[in-house]
Amino acid sequence: MLQDENTAEVFRAIRIHLAKFLADNLEGQDGARGKQVAQANLGLGHALARKNIKFDEKRQDKGIINSYSLLEQMEKNLNTFAMRVKEWYAWHFPELNRLLADNESYVKFVMTVGHRDNVGQMSDEDLETLVGDADLAVQIKERVKTSMGNDLLEVDEENLKAFAEYTAQHYDFKKELQGYLRGVMEGVAPNLTELLGETVGAKILTQAGGLTNLSKLPASTIQILGAEKALFRALKTKSATPKYGHLYNSTFIGKAKTGDKGKVSRCLANKCALASRFDHF
């Protein structure tokens, strides 16, 4: 054992001092060759560094984290934009708010129709395609005739339709981003995606800080990811700790009975820990 330790120490010293020893000797004999050795050492160091930080196409968890964070931010922005479109257009056609509850459908209606009088010029098929329901299209045509809203000036209509079009483009980009997230999740973490779905899986992966960090977490930590504030509050007040965090959005917990949600959450967290380790390693 002592001989092995001495041998290891000798080789450690050789690794540390060999480059300088060769460079000094070569520089004393031939300055050009000494510079070549120094450049070769520098190039080798750069090559090793590049290899260590090289982008791994199989571990694109940064794309998942950024795309999911962008989706969350877009959801907040779209809610704000849609609310602004509704408040603006309700000044002209207030009855539409109760008929079209879906924000995206409302925005696309405003972008396409504009002034409420244009509804009468549309065919029943076009209006049905726009709102997605034949009965709803008939109700909209009836309400237009008796609407109590104010008139819409041409300049107001142009700006309102432009803003609605801008918001509709955000909805389309959001769908494209969700498709991208689904594809990346299936490529990077197929087992976790199969277990939780791309949305909940991306949420947990983002909360953990990446697939590598998630694969190192125990199941008990995965179970309460997203419920940190409730956990610390429970520990401070000595009350019951939370049973789940982001896992609450999983279909497994949603289908479980109220008394069984904690047990299902614990079992699901165990499977998530296994799935993340399969995906990473």
Secondary structure, 3 states (H helix, E strand, C coil): CHHHHHHHHHHHHHHHHHHHHHHHHHHHHCHHHHHHHHHHHHHHHHHHHHHHCCCCCCCCHHHHHHHHHHHHHHHHHHHHHHHHHHHHHHCCCCCHHHHCCCHHHHHHHHHHHCCHHHHCCCCHHHHHHHHCCHHHHHHHHHHHHCCCCCCCCHHHHHHHHHHHHHHHHHHHHHHHHHHHHHHHHHHHCHHHHHHHCHHHHHHHHHHHCCHHHHHHCCHHHHHCCCCHHHHHHHHHHCCCCCCCCHHHHCHHHHHCCHHHHHHHHHHHHHHHHHHHHHHHC
